[in-house]
Amino acid sequence: MSLSALLLLIVGVVSAAYAANARWPRRNASLWVMIVSWFMAFIVVELAVHLTVLGAVMIAVLAGAFGALDDGSTGWVGLAFWGVAVVLAIPLGVSSLRTRLDIDGRSEELELDDAPGLPWYWYAVPLLMWVKPGVKTERGRVFAEVDGEKLKLDIVRPKHDPGHPLPAVVHVHGGLWMFGSRHEQGIPLLNHLASNGWVGFNIDYRLSPKATMPDHVEDVKRAIAWVREHAEELNVDPKFIAVTGGSAGGHLTALTALSNGDPAFQRGFEDADTSVQAAVPFYGAYDFVDHENKHSETLVKTVEKVVVKQTMDEAPEFYATISPTHRINEDAPPFFVVHGSRDTIVPVGESRRFVKNLRTTSQEAVLYAEMPGGQHAFDSMPTWRSGPVIKAIERFLHATYATRYLGGEATEDVAEKALTN
């Protein structure tokens, strides 16, 4: 057996294993098995086409240049495994082309041809998402110091001064309230928004196990208060600050938007204005109390032990307090909720029910986008799935800002026309 045939076999077997995990990821397992399984699935689902092309090139080189198929059956077995991987993975990639937007219960194709686009090279090489002409980034501004820890944010803005204040958006990263940072999440969204006249703030917050809920949401509110207090220096409109975030950041986004003025979440800065004028949470956990949506037992136990440090049986009222679903009120700002249908970390039913309850009570616009085949954190890089969603968010925020004094019905009408015409 030649080395090239062995390498082809390895490529085939590894590809098939990755593709199988993407189709059937582990959900009810230990925390680290779940995280590894999800991450492998995320890579395959969102980069199915890229990986297929890369695999085809590797196999062509091994077979054509090094004769991997000329020495017995080993190479052919590897090729067969790779074929299985393609059959499993390609439908997941194709599903990204069926992204749909549900506006007030009506499903429409995301037709955004007239919306500002994302650079073509982002789709070809997603790692180039940090490169965006016309945008500049200031890194590492300290917005608060809590218990000796300096909390920092990055500022993303247009390179050229427009001569007037710009609307602001604060992005909250995910990571199970324990991991993650401003350095690897929200990049394509904030760069796209900055290129279209927004000032973005990618923030850090204290993480568990050192931090205990509600420390996390307090830090998000500290960032909002800092942006508003420094509005003149930052050249932002203090009357319009939106908040976005995914996963744990999605939970914190929704909780921030629905708890305006709650002193329990603003200890030591109770008088600060932490209101937001729009919220875009991605695949967040919105209800810790009701298990109808069947949260993973592993994640529930992790939250109880590491994040809240109390069980739900010990503190049911507190868990309701930090559940956005239980904070829904008539004064909720406009919402655009986003989720993937194949999310294995937070069930998609979580967002469906949150949106249903929000629409029943809120006087403002409530939009919902569900991506067929989308995994958890699908928006972390620019792909055929996340690209249309990023554009839709820009259109939603633009419509909300443009109609901020006209009410929910007007905002939703403008957003619908922008997104579906």
PyMOL commands that set and color helices and strands:
alter all, ss='L'
color gray80, all
select helices_A, chain A and resi 3-23+31-46+48-64+74-98+120-124+126-130+187-194+215-229+231-234+248-257+263-265+297-308+316-321+324-327+349-361+378-380+386-402+408-420
alter helices_A, ss='H'
color red, helices_A
select strands_A, chain A and resi 100-103+106-109+135-146+149-158+166-172+199-203+236-246+278-282+335-340+366-371
alter strands_A, ss='S'
color yellow, strands_A
deselect
rebuild
show_as cartoon
